[in-house]
């Protein structure tokens, strides 16, 4: 009996769906094959305490907050705010173990955990007791906002750990890096500011290249100091004698002030006697001197 082509296609689709369902229901621990891929570990030619100190400095240079003080264990975390309602936090754990092959060789194990938080609002309600009906729950209307962890996952990015281990190499001791042939990178690539270069002092210019110095002006020779004059001879002291009082001066008499002489009145006769008008009244006769 022949089966039509559409029935074959439907049967094949059902088979593929069944296989996919089985693989989806497979537990996550079945994916762990425990192969050492070298993603989470790295060997360093230094002691375990020195390697953990380099890891601590590497995390500090990238803004991580260190929360452990064990010399062989380093823990730190860093927060990221993606949006107003989501928050991301990376927790870094580093463990340093000394190798049994020889001293000054240690293995560093590092893993990072990524936690995601979201803002959740919780409404508050109150219960109201009624004698007949019993307890009745009534919402008040207030709410509380809180960050709730919604996801947690181990970081499995190969490039992420590769960059971390490369940064740790730059913080190893100088002698260990020289023995392991690790290239020294500039401090600017590690997030450490370099000191400002100090200006070197100016070298003295050779005498042959200097310009000729100006000829100094002749300095006037000071005149010889004059000989000091001889001191005057000592004068014999004069004996004191009584001094006669001065004669009384005559009283001062004010000088007489000369009065000004009267100015004689000058009568100017008219130029033409005929121009004199006749008197309006009769002129009395002069008395005789003999009477």
C-alpha positions in Angstrom: 0.0 0.0 0.0 1.4 3.3 -1.1 1.5 6.3 1.3 0.9 9.7 -0.2 3.4 12.5 -0.1 1.4 14.8 2.3 1.1 12.0 4.9 4.9 11.5 4.8 5.5 15.2 5.4 3.1 15.2 8.3 4.7 12.1 9.9 8.2 13.6 9.5 7.1 16.8 11.2 5.6 14.9 14.1 8.9 13.0 14.6 11.0 16.1 14.6 8.6 17.7 17.2 8.9 14.7 19.4 12.7 14.7 19.3 12.8 18.5 20.0 10.5 18.0 23.0 12.7 15.4 24.5 15.8 17.6 24.2 14.0 20.5 25.7 13.0 18.6 28.8 16.6 17.4 29.3 18.0 18.8 32.6 20.7 21.4 32.6 23.3 19.3 34.4 23.3 17.0 31.4 25.1 19.7 29.5 28.0 19.7 31.9 30.8 17.6 30.4 33.5 18.8 32.8 36.1 19.4 30.1 39.0 21.6 31.1 38.7 24.2 28.5 41.0 26.7 30.3 38.4 29.4 30.4 38.3 29.8 34.2 41.9 29.1 35.1 45.4 30.4 34.3 48.9 29.5 35.6 51.4 32.2 36.7 55.1 31.9 37.6 54.6 33.5 41.1 53.4 32.4 44.5 49.7 32.2 45.3 49.6 35.3 47.4 51.4 37.3 44.7 49.0 36.1 42.0 45.9 37.0 44.2 47.4 40.4 44.9 47.7 41.0 41.1 44.1 40.0 40.7 43.0 42.3 43.4 44.8 45.2 41.8 43.3 44.3 38.4 39.7 44.4 39.8 40.4 47.7 41.6 41.6 49.3 38.4 38.3 48.5 36.8 36.0 49.9 39.5 35.2 46.7 41.4 34.5 46.9 45.2 36.6 44.3 47.0 34.7 42.6 49.8 37.3 39.9 51.0 40.6 40.3 52.9 42.0 36.7 52.5 45.4 36.7 50.8 44.4 33.7 48.7 40.8 34.7 47.9 39.5 37.8 46.2 35.9 38.7 45.9 34.4 41.9 44.4 31.3 43.2 42.8 30.4 46.0 40.3 26.9 47.5 39.7 25.4 48.6 36.4 22.2 50.6 35.9 20.7 49.6 32.6 17.3 51.3 32.8 15.2 52.9 35.5 13.6 49.6 36.4 16.4 47.1 35.8 19.7 46.7 37.7 22.7 44.5 36.9 25.5 43.3 39.2 28.6 41.3 38.5 30.2 39.4 41.3 33.8 38.3 40.7 35.5 35.5 42.7 39.2 34.6 42.4 40.9 31.7 44.2 44.7 31.2 44.0 46.2 27.8 44.7 49.9 26.9 44.8 51.0 24.2 42.4 52.6 21.1 43.8 55.2 21.0 41.0 57.4 23.6 42.6 57.5 26.9 44.4 56.6 30.2 42.9 54.0 28.7 40.6 50.3 29.1 41.2 47.0 28.5 39.4 44.3 31.2 39.5 40.7 30.2 39.2 38.2 33.0 38.4 34.5 33.0 37.7 32.0 35.9 37.5 28.3 35.7 38.4 25.8 38.0 36.8 22.6 38.9 38.8 19.7 40.8 37.3 17.3 42.9 39.4 14.0 44.4 38.5 11.8 47.0 40.2 8.7 45.5 41.7 5.7 47.3 43.2 3.7 45.7 46.1 0.2 47.0 46.9 -0.7 47.2 50.6 -4.2 46.2 51.9 -5.9 46.3 55.2 -8.5 44.1 56.9 -11.8 45.5 58.1 -13.7 43.5 60.7 -17.5 43.4 60.6 -19.5 41.6 63.2 -22.0 39.9 60.8 -19.9 39.5 57.7 -16.5 38.8 59.4 -13.2 40.1 58.2 -13.1 42.0 54.9 -9.9 42.9 53.1 -9.9 46.4 51.6 -7.0 47.9 49.5 -5.6 51.2 50.9 -3.9 52.3 47.7 -0.3 52.6 48.8 2.6 50.6 47.3 6.2 49.7 48.1 8.9 49.7 45.5 11.8 47.3 45.9 14.5 45.7 43.7 13.9 41.9 43.3 16.4 39.5 41.8 14.9 38.0 38.7 17.8 36.2 37.1 21.3 34.9 38.0 23.8 33.4 35.6 27.5 32.6 35.4 29.4 34.4 32.8 30.7 32.0 30.2 32.3 34.4 27.7 35.8 33.3 26.6 36.8 36.9 25.7 35.6 38.2 29.1 38.0 36.0 31.1 40.8 36.4 28.5 40.8 40.1 29.0 40.8 39.7 32.8 43.8 37.3 32.8 45.7 39.5 30.5 45.2 42.5 32.8 46.4 40.4 35.8 49.7 39.7 34.0 50.4 43.4 33.9 50.2 43.7 37.7 52.6 40.8 38.5 56.0 41.6 40.0 58.6 42.9 37.6 61.0 40.1 38.1 58.3 37.5 37.5 57.2 39.1 34.2 60.8 39.3 33.1 61.4 35.6 33.7 58.1 34.7 32.0 58.9 37.0 29.0 55.7 39.0 29.6 55.7 42.3 27.7 55.3 45.4 29.8 52.3 47.6 28.7 52.1 51.3 29.3 50.3 52.4 32.4 47.7 54.3 30.4 46.3 50.9 29.1 45.8 49.7 32.7 43.8 52.7 33.9 46.7 54.0 36.0 47.6 57.7 35.3 51.3 58.3 34.4 53.2 61.0 36.2 53.8 64.2 34.3 57.3 64.4 32.8 59.6 66.8 34.5 61.3 69.4 32.3 65.0 68.8 32.1 67.3 71.7 33.1 68.7 73.7 30.2 72.3 72.7 29.3 74.9 75.5 29.6 75.7 77.1 26.2 79.4 76.8 25.2 81.5 79.9 25.6 82.3 80.0 21.9 78.6 80.3 20.9 77.8 83.0 23.4 77.6 86.6 22.2 80.4 88.9 23.2 79.7 90.6 26.5 79.5 94.4 26.3 82.6 96.3 27.5 81.9 97.7 30.9 82.1 101.5 31.2 85.1 102.9 33.1 84.4 103.4 36.7 85.3 106.8 38.1 88.1 106.8 40.6 86.9 108.4 43.8 88.8 111.5 44.9 91.0 111.1 47.9 89.3 112.1 51.1 90.2 115.6 52.4 92.4 115.7 55.5 90.4 116.5 58.6 90.7 120.0 59.8 92.6 120.5 63.0 90.4 120.8 66.0 90.1 124.4 67.4 92.2 125.3 70.3 90.5 125.2 73.7 89.2 128.6 74.8 89.8 129.5 78.4 86.6 129.8 80.3 85.5 133.5 80.9 84.5 134.4 84.4 80.9 135.7 84.8 80.4 139.4 85.6 77.2 141.3 86.5 75.5 142.9 83.5 74.0 146.4 83.9 70.3 146.7 83.1 69.6 148.6 79.8 68.7 152.3 80.1 65.0 153.2 80.0 64.0 154.3 76.6 62.1 157.6 76.1 58.4 157.3 75.6 57.3 157.3 72.0 55.4 160.4 71.2 53.1 160.2 68.2 54.1 162.7 65.4 51.7 165.5 64.8 49.6 165.0 61.7 49.8 168.0 59.4 46.4 169.3 58.4 45.9 169.8 54.7 46.0 173.4 53.6 42.7 174.9 52.4 42.6 175.0 48.7 42.0 178.7 47.5 38.8 179.1 45.6 39.7 180.4 42.2 37.0 182.6 40.5 37.3 182.7 36.8 36.0 185.9 35.4 33.8 185.6 32.4 35.5 186.0 29.1 33.1 188.9 28.0 31.9 191.2 30.8 29.0 192.2 28.6 27.6 188.8 28.9 26.8 189.3 32.6 23.1 189.7 33.1 21.9 192.8 35.0 21.0 192.3 38.7 17.4 191.6 39.4 17.5 193.5 42.8 19.1 196.8 43.6 22.5 196.7 45.2 22.7 198.4 48.6 25.2 201.1 49.2 28.3 200.3 51.3 28.4 202.0 54.7 31.0 204.6 55.2 34.0 203.6 57.2 34.0 206.8 59.2 30.6 206.3 60.8 
